[in-house]
Structures are given as structure tokens and as C-alpha cells.
Amino acid sequence: MLKNKYHLPHNSVRIDEFNHMLKCIDLSKEFYLYEDLRLLFLKSQIADGSLRIFHKQYDTNLSNHDNSSIRRLYNTCKINPSEKKFAGVTGLPIY
């Protein structure tokens, strides 16, 4: 498993995915750290099912991952995408 690699904001090639990412941004925040953006985008796309549309294989890999902790995080995002539940979560792999 690759450490600290998951949904990279710079790899959006679809206009609808780019717009989805923009909608996730809270403009009242002064700044975001790159790691925070990656997790924010991943969680929001899992929660609303758009990860399946934008990155079908990545969605399948996370939902069927060998690591039960990653599967649990994926399923928890789908059930309750609350910011509080995922504070400090890092290190999801990229496929």
C-alpha cells in the first residue's frame, strides 16, 4: 500500500469532476492544506456516489480493498460523510 496517496486534486480531467471539487470548497476558510483537500474531495465523492462515476476502478478498489480498515472508512463515508468522523484520517492509497 502506498502511504499518503489518495485522490489527487490535480488529476481531474473532467469538467464535472472539477466543478464537484469547487463546490466542496468552503470559501470562508482562509486556506486549505493539500492533504486536507485530497481527503475532502475523496470523502465528498464517496458520499454522493460521484467517485463511482469519475473513477470507477478506484471506487471498486476502495470498496473491495483487502485492508478491512480501508473498506470500513469507505463504507463510513457512504453512510455519514461527517467532517468530525474523519478528522486526522490520512494515508488512503491511490490506484
Helices and strands as residue ranges (DSSP letters): G 9-11, H 15-24, H 34-48, H 50-54, H 56-63, H 68-79, G 84-86
